[in-house]
């Protein structure tokens, strides 16, 4: 109870100090920037769009869609799961699980994986939606579970990463890091690469484990807590690492943007940075990342030097950027999708897909990019 009160008080103070200033008994709130006018260079083309259900249900959940094979899978906060043909949007199957959900679907090994707020992991057959098995884990599942090589890996809110059998959900191993007293709501999404699983933690550590037995292969610090207050010392890695050309690209809150050797865990390059949303990468050229102020950056891979910075989305709660052809796109809190030139950071197009926020990182397959809004709208754009 004491810990909960302390966290609530700290967060209340933080919101008060960062959002308001007092002058002559008036409160001035730092508002999101207005959308700027520009001359569009093309009109985004919608391939298809659909309503996937009840959406996220609150202001925190990120129920992003999951690509698997030729399907894209969506889940809403009530546990209604739908698989669509990624090219056409045709419904392939639906499953009503009637469970509370806080994160999007995951999958692999022929399974679609749904984690619940009550810590239950549910495995569905990717072709039919039939429930294959269920497993009760130790706490709320806040990031999509993944599977490969016969092993399912799931992150829970208590800092635990669990490996289970893809066949029947039998627990194979478990790894846990202590969660700091105060941390951001979320859990770093695990990424499977070959025989390793890589995951970031709320203490700023990036850890690689053996997929087979959960033994630590390497760990490295992406951020070190510093500052005078508990809020200053938040260093969560809540975004999904991106792996390309044997490099793990990762960013932490109040920490660093870094390139880390996949094989050894050695930090190859870094720059001080703060983000909880994430990044995308064109290996050898640029890393694109949204920071805590909602600026979108292009940073040179290998050195960390800034190539450009788009500042006109200040406080619009943008998603992580995703590379789409010659541009990157981000979604914002009003349901707008913004196309930004990879060359110089200028706006080239904009399209509104919903009246509610886009919180999850868009995903790309072939010549389509899929964007999910918190009201359940799933839109597939053609990549120009």
ZADOMI-892205 format. One record per residue (C-alpha): x, y, z; residue in one letter. Coordinates in nm, 3 decimals, always signed. Layout:
    east   north      up code
       X       Y       Z    A
...
// end
This chain:
    east   north      up code
  +0.000  +0.000  +0.000    X
  +0.282  +0.243  +0.087    X
  +0.450  +0.177  -0.248    X
  +0.125  +0.235  -0.437    X
  +0.062  +0.565  -0.255    X
  +0.418  +0.676  -0.320    X
  +0.394  +0.602  -0.689    X
  +0.058  +0.778  -0.719    X
  +0.191  +1.089  -0.543    X
  +0.505  +1.098  -0.755    X
  +0.310  +1.064  -1.077    X
  +0.064  +1.334  -0.970    X
  +0.350  +1.572  -0.890    X
  +0.516  +1.491  -1.222    X
  +0.202  +1.563  -1.420    X
  +0.150  +1.888  -1.234    X
  +0.504  +2.010  -1.286    X
  +0.540  +1.910  -1.650    X
  +0.196  +2.010  -1.773    X
  +0.127  +2.331  -1.582    X
  +0.280  +2.654  -1.461    X
  +0.113  +2.885  -1.211    X
  +0.081  +3.260  -1.264    X
  -0.179  +3.493  -1.108    X
  -0.399  +3.198  -1.004    X
  -0.423  +3.066  -1.361    X
  -0.308  +2.730  -1.494    X
  -0.124  +2.716  -1.828    X
  -0.122  +2.375  -1.989    X
  +0.143  +2.271  -2.240    X
  -0.080  +2.180  -2.534    X
  +0.002  +1.957  -2.831    X
  +0.122  +2.145  -3.135    X
  -0.132  +2.230  -3.404    X
  -0.101  +2.053  -3.737    X
  +0.107  +2.259  -3.978    X
  -0.001  +2.334  -4.332    X
  +0.210  +2.195  -4.616    X
  +0.172  +2.105  -4.981    X
  +0.108  +1.728  -5.004    X
  +0.330  +1.549  -5.251    X
  +0.087  +1.258  -5.297    X
  -0.247  +1.129  -5.170    X
  -0.213  +0.817  -4.951    X
  -0.397  +0.520  -5.100    X
  -0.606  +0.300  -4.872    X
  -0.605  -0.064  -4.988    X
  -0.868  -0.164  -4.729    X
  -0.994  -0.071  -4.385    X
  -1.206  -0.250  -4.127    X
  -1.345  -0.228  -3.774    X
  -1.175  -0.500  -3.568    X
  -1.395  -0.472  -3.259    X
  -1.407  -0.266  -2.940    X
  -1.050  -0.142  -2.961    X
  -0.819  -0.074  -2.667    X
  -1.079  +0.022  -2.407    X
  -0.850  +0.259  -2.210    X
  -0.581  +0.524  -2.252    X
  -0.285  +0.291  -2.191    X
  -0.327  -0.029  -2.391    X
  -0.155  -0.073  -2.727    X
  -0.344  -0.340  -2.918    X
  -0.139  -0.339  -3.236    X
  -0.207  -0.587  -3.515    X
  +0.021  -0.890  -3.565    X
  +0.144  -1.012  -3.905    X
  +0.186  -1.387  -3.950    X
  +0.217  -1.559  -4.285    X
  -0.048  -1.418  -4.518    X
  -0.268  -1.301  -4.231    X
  -0.290  -1.002  -4.002    X
  -0.444  -1.066  -3.661    X
  -0.620  -0.812  -3.439    X
  -0.756  -0.843  -3.084    X
  -0.970  -0.603  -2.880    X
  -0.975  -0.544  -2.505    X
  -1.259  -0.795  -2.457    X
  -1.058  -1.076  -2.616    X
  -1.229  -1.089  -2.956    X
  -0.964  -1.210  -3.201    X
  -0.995  -1.179  -3.580    X
  -0.763  -1.299  -3.855    X
  -0.773  -1.115  -4.188    X
  -0.613  -1.184  -4.525    X
  -0.340  -0.921  -4.528    X
  -0.375  -0.836  -4.897    X
  -0.754  -0.806  -4.916    X
  -0.883  -0.760  -4.561    X
  -1.112  -1.064  -4.596    X
  -1.202  -1.221  -4.262    X
  -1.043  -1.567  -4.227    X
  -1.168  -1.658  -3.879    X
  -1.289  -1.510  -3.551    X
  -1.259  -1.625  -3.191    X
  -1.439  -1.476  -2.892    X
  -1.225  -1.550  -2.586    X
  -1.410  -1.327  -2.340    X
  -1.094  -1.229  -2.151    X
  -0.951  -0.885  -2.059    X
  -0.659  -0.795  -2.288    X
  -0.401  -0.515  -2.253    X
  -0.165  -0.586  -2.544    X
  -0.182  -0.699  -2.905    X
  -0.156  -1.050  -3.043    X
  +0.174  -1.226  -3.096    X
  +0.261  -1.561  -3.245    X
  +0.487  -1.800  -3.429    X
  +0.522  -2.179  -3.468    X
  +0.172  -2.198  -3.617    X
  +0.019  -2.028  -3.313    X
  -0.153  -1.697  -3.247    X
  -0.077  -1.594  -2.888    X
  -0.304  -1.378  -2.670    X
  -0.196  -1.255  -2.327    X
  -0.447  -1.129  -2.072    X
  -0.457  -0.878  -1.788    X
  -0.501  -1.169  -1.548    X
  -0.179  -1.335  -1.664    X
  -0.327  -1.607  -1.881    X
  -0.156  -1.697  -2.209    X
  -0.386  -1.845  -2.474    X
  -0.254  -2.022  -2.784    X
  -0.477  -2.040  -3.093    X
  -0.425  -2.231  -3.416    X
  -0.319  -1.973  -3.676    X
  -0.533  -2.130  -3.952    X
  -0.858  -2.193  -3.765    X
  -0.855  -1.987  -3.445    X
  -0.913  -2.301  -3.239    X
  -0.779  -2.282  -2.884    X
  -0.482  -2.520  -2.856    X
  -0.385  -2.458  -2.494    X
  -0.397  -2.211  -2.205    X
  -0.136  -2.138  -1.940    X
  -0.159  -1.927  -1.626    X
  +0.151  -1.710  -1.577    X
  +0.259  -1.506  -1.276    X
  +0.114  -1.162  -1.357    X
  -0.037  -0.937  -1.624    X
  +0.097  -0.985  -1.977    X
  +0.179  -0.637  -2.114    X
  +0.360  -0.723  -2.440    X
  +0.290  -0.970  -2.722    X
  +0.422  -1.324  -2.673    X
  +0.643  -1.476  -2.945    X
  +0.724  -1.830  -3.056    X
  +0.996  -1.998  -3.262    X
  +1.182  -2.332  -3.267    X
  +0.926  -2.496  -3.040    X
  +0.947  -2.232  -2.764    X
  +0.698  -1.961  -2.668    X
  +0.835  -1.663  -2.475    X
  +0.609  -1.432  -2.273    X
  +0.688  -1.120  -2.066    X
  +0.486  -1.041  -1.755    X
  +0.455  -0.724  -1.546    X
  +0.659  -0.869  -1.259    X
  +0.979  -0.864  -1.470    X
  +0.964  -1.232  -1.560    X
  +1.034  -1.381  -1.904    X
  +0.897  -1.735  -1.933    X
  +0.973  -2.001  -2.194    X
  +0.701  -2.255  -2.267    X
  +0.655  -2.545  -2.506    X
  +0.480  -2.443  -2.830    X
  +0.319  -2.787  -2.832    X
  +0.125  -2.778  -2.507    X
  +0.231  -2.477  -2.298    X
  +0.449  -2.675  -2.057    X
  +0.685  -2.440  -1.873    X
  +1.046  -2.491  -1.987    X
  +1.231  -2.212  -1.807    X
  +1.189  -1.878  -1.634    X
  +1.409  -1.570  -1.600    X
  +1.332  -1.272  -1.377    X
  +1.475  -0.926  -1.311    X
  +1.357  -0.711  -1.022    X
  +1.119  -0.433  -1.124    X
  +1.210  -0.088  -0.981    X
  +0.970  +0.068  -0.729    X
  +0.868  +0.324  -0.990    X
  +0.853  +0.234  -1.360    X
  +0.654  +0.311  -1.671    X
  +0.349  +0.099  -1.739    X
  +0.455  -0.159  -1.995    X
  +0.703  -0.436  -2.055    X
  +0.975  -0.446  -2.317    X
  +0.868  -0.672  -2.603    X
  +1.090  -0.976  -2.648    X
  +1.244  -1.047  -2.990    X
  +1.358  -1.391  -3.104    X
  +1.667  -1.412  -3.324    X
  +1.799  -1.758  -3.409    X
  +1.859  -1.942  -3.080    X
  +1.840  -1.629  -2.865    X
  +1.564  -1.413  -2.722    X
  +1.645  -1.046  -2.656    X
  +1.447  -0.827  -2.419    X
  +1.483  -0.489  -2.248    X
  +1.400  -0.425  -1.883    X
  +1.283  -0.142  -1.659    X
  +1.632  -0.110  -1.507    X
  +1.783  -0.009  -1.844    X
  +1.939  -0.351  -1.911    X
  +1.922  -0.530  -2.246    X
  +1.946  -0.906  -2.197    X
  +1.998  -1.197  -2.438    X
  +1.891  -1.542  -2.323    X
  +1.925  -1.886  -2.476    X
  +1.588  -1.971  -2.628    X
  +1.623  -2.336  -2.529    X
  +1.693  -2.306  -2.157    X
  +1.675  -1.937  -2.056    X
  +2.046  -1.914  -1.967    X
  +2.190  -1.561  -1.994    X
  +2.409  -1.526  -2.305    X
  +2.495  -1.162  -2.243    X
  +2.356  -0.845  -2.087    X
  +2.445  -0.479  -2.131    X
  +2.337  -0.143  -1.990    X
  +2.154  +0.084  -2.233    X
  +2.069  +0.331  -1.958    X
  +2.194  +0.398  -1.606    X
  +1.957  +0.562  -1.355    X
  +2.068  +0.915  -1.271    X
  +1.910  +1.230  -1.136    X
  +1.781  +1.356  -0.804    X
  +1.423  +1.227  -0.818    X
  +1.266  +0.887  -0.876    X
  +1.104  +1.027  -1.191    X
  +1.440  +1.143  -1.327    X
  +1.578  +0.794  -1.268    X
  +1.325  +0.609  -1.482    X
  +1.522  +0.416  -1.746    X
  +1.269  +0.167  -1.883    X
  +1.323  -0.009  -2.213    X
  +0.957  -0.039  -2.314    X
  +0.999  -0.029  -2.692    X
  +1.072  -0.327  -2.915    X
  +1.438  -0.378  -3.015    X
  +1.499  -0.404  -3.389    X
  +1.757  -0.655  -3.515    X
  +1.933  -0.610  -3.850    X
  +2.270  -0.730  -3.981    X
  +2.369  -0.881  -3.644    X
  +2.306  -0.552  -3.463    X
  +2.038  -0.495  -3.199    X
  +1.904  -0.139  -3.216    X
  +1.744  -0.026  -2.892    X
  +1.636  +0.290  -2.712    X
  +1.558  +0.358  -2.346    X
  +1.363  +0.620  -2.157    X
  +1.605  +0.873  -2.001    X
  +1.888  +0.668  -2.147    X
  +2.047  +0.597  -2.481    X
  +1.978  +0.510  -2.840    X
  +2.231  +0.239  -2.918    X
  +2.353  -0.023  -3.160    X
  +2.453  -0.342  -2.977    X
  +2.635  -0.646  -3.116    X
  +2.390  -0.936  -3.141    X
  +2.666  -1.189  -3.081    X
  +2.847  -1.034  -2.785    X
  +2.627  -0.761  -2.637    X
  +2.902  -0.503  -2.689    X
  +2.774  -0.148  -2.743    X
  +2.893  -0.048  -3.091    X
  +2.772  +0.313  -3.078    X
  +2.527  +0.526  -2.883    X
  +2.393  +0.873  -2.824    X
  +2.204  +1.007  -2.524    X
  +1.833  +0.982  -2.596    X
  +1.495  +0.933  -2.432    X
  +1.209  +0.741  -2.587    X
  +0.950  +0.486  -2.482    X
  +0.790  +0.438  -2.827    X
  +1.070  +0.293  -3.037    X
  +1.245  +0.299  -3.370    X
  +1.297  +0.156  -3.716    X
  +1.623  +0.113  -3.901    X
  +1.775  +0.112  -4.248    X
  +2.097  -0.069  -4.149    X
  +2.417  +0.105  -4.247    X
  +2.235  +0.431  -4.314    X
  +1.979  +0.567  -4.071    X
  +1.792  +0.489  -3.751    X
  +1.454  +0.661  -3.723    X
  +1.320  +0.721  -3.374    X
  +1.053  +0.922  -3.190    X
  +1.166  +1.088  -2.867    X
  +0.978  +1.171  -2.545    X
  +0.886  +1.518  -2.680    X
  +0.740  +1.357  -2.995    X
  +1.016  +1.485  -3.220    X
  +1.098  +1.241  -3.500    X
  +1.468  +1.193  -3.571    X
  +1.691  +1.045  -3.836    X
  +2.021  +0.937  -3.678    X
  +2.320  +0.802  -3.866    X
  +2.375  +0.432  -3.806    X
  +2.723  +0.370  -3.671    X
  +2.788  +0.714  -3.525    X
  +2.463  +0.839  -3.371    X
  +2.499  +1.176  -3.546    X
  +2.169  +1.353  -3.613    X
  +2.082  +1.382  -3.983    X
  +1.754  +1.566  -3.933    X
  +1.484  +1.627  -3.673    X
  +1.113  +1.691  -3.733    X
  +0.986  +1.905  -3.443    X
  +0.636  +1.999  -3.565    X
  +0.463  +1.706  -3.393    X
  +0.550  +1.828  -3.044    X
  +0.340  +1.660  -2.772    X
  +0.116  +1.484  -3.027    X
  +0.199  +1.143  -2.871    X
  +0.338  +0.995  -3.190    X
  +0.414  +0.628  -3.244    X
  +0.748  +0.481  -3.334    X
  +0.835  +0.556  -3.697    X
  +0.818  +0.285  -3.963    X
  +1.000  +0.290  -4.296    X
  +0.760  +0.292  -4.593    X
  +0.949  +0.332  -4.919    X
  +1.111  +0.675  -4.940    X
  +0.935  +0.794  -4.625    X
  +0.871  +0.705  -4.263    X
  +0.525  +0.721  -4.108    X
  +0.401  +0.787  -3.755    X
  +0.053  +0.797  -3.607    X
  -0.064  +1.048  -3.348    X
  -0.318  +1.099  -3.067    X
  -0.590  +1.234  -3.298    X
  -0.584  +0.944  -3.544    X
  -0.366  +1.115  -3.807    X
  -0.098  +0.930  -4.000    X
  +0.198  +1.146  -4.108    X
  +0.434  +1.069  -4.396    X
  +0.781  +1.220  -4.342    X
  +1.056  +1.223  -4.603    X
  +1.355  +1.006  -4.515    X
  +1.573  +1.251  -4.707    X
  +1.525  +1.566  -4.500    X
  +1.236  +1.519  -4.254    X
  +0.979  +1.728  -4.441    X
  +0.610  +1.637  -4.434    X
  +0.497  +1.487  -4.763    X
  +0.146  +1.352  -4.684    X
  -0.113  +1.316  -4.409    X
  -0.429  +1.109  -4.364    X
  -0.674  +1.071  -4.077    X
  -0.800  +0.716  -4.024    X
  -0.986  +0.750  -3.692    X
  -1.111  +0.997  -3.432    X
  -0.911  +0.826  -3.158    X
  -0.540  +0.779  -3.093    X
  -0.296  +0.563  -3.283    X
  -0.067  +0.419  -3.015    X
  +0.092  +0.107  -3.161    X
  +0.376  +0.101  -3.412    X
  +0.251  +0.041  -3.769    X
  +0.364  -0.281  -3.937    X
  +0.477  -0.346  -4.294    X
  +0.433  -0.642  -4.529    X
  +0.533  -0.630  -4.896    X
  +0.376  -0.314  -5.042    X
  +0.130  -0.251  -4.758    X
  +0.161  -0.077  -4.421    X
  -0.099  -0.150  -4.153    X
  -0.206  +0.109  -3.893    X
  -0.426  +0.031  -3.591    X
  -0.618  +0.299  -3.402    X
  -0.734  +0.260  -3.042    X
  -1.101  +0.249  -3.150    X
  -1.030  -0.075  -3.339    X
  -0.991  +0.071  -3.689    X
  -0.734  -0.126  -3.891    X
  -0.623  +0.041  -4.214    X
  -0.395  -0.093  -4.485    X
  -0.217  +0.171  -4.694    X
  -0.034  +0.102  -5.015    X
  +0.329  +0.205  -4.997    X
  +0.406  +0.463  -5.261    X
// end
